Amino acid sequence: MTLVSIILVNYNGKKIIKDCLQSLRQFNHIIPSEIIVVDNASMMAVQN
């Protein structure tokens, strides 16, 4: 099965990124994927 790479670019979007990741995790069992989050020099770094 093909692995889908999802790249999210973030800039000061901590809440939005968290919501987006939760949404994407719901489909991980249907479509094998990897999620890559890139922080674009946010003022507040996104952490776990």
C-alpha positions in Angstrom: 0.0 0.0 0.0 1.2 3.5 -0.8 2.2 5.8 2.0 0.9 9.4 1.8 3.0 12.2 3.2 1.2 15.2 4.6 3.2 18.3 5.2 1.8 21.0 7.4 3.5 24.4 7.5 2.8 26.3 10.7 3.3 30.0 11.6 1.8 30.9 15.0 -1.1 28.4 14.5 -0.8 26.2 17.6 -4.6 25.8 18.1 -5.2 25.3 14.4 -2.3 22.7 14.0 -3.7 20.7 17.0 -7.2 20.6 15.5 -5.8 19.7 12.1 -3.6 16.8 13.6 -6.6 15.4 15.5 -8.6 15.4 12.3 -5.9 13.7 10.3 -5.4 11.0 12.9 -9.0 9.9 12.4 -8.1 8.8 8.8 -4.7 7.3 9.5 -6.2 3.8 9.7 -7.9 4.2 6.3 -5.0 5.8 4.4 -1.5 5.0 5.6 0.2 8.3 6.1 3.0 10.2 7.8 2.5 13.7 9.0 5.3 16.2 8.9 4.9 19.5 10.8 7.2 22.4 9.8 7.4 25.4 12.0 8.0 28.5 10.0 9.8 30.6 12.7 6.7 31.1 14.8 6.9 33.4 17.8 5.7 30.6 20.0 7.0 27.2 19.0 4.5 24.4 18.7 5.3 21.7 21.2 3.7 18.4 22.0 
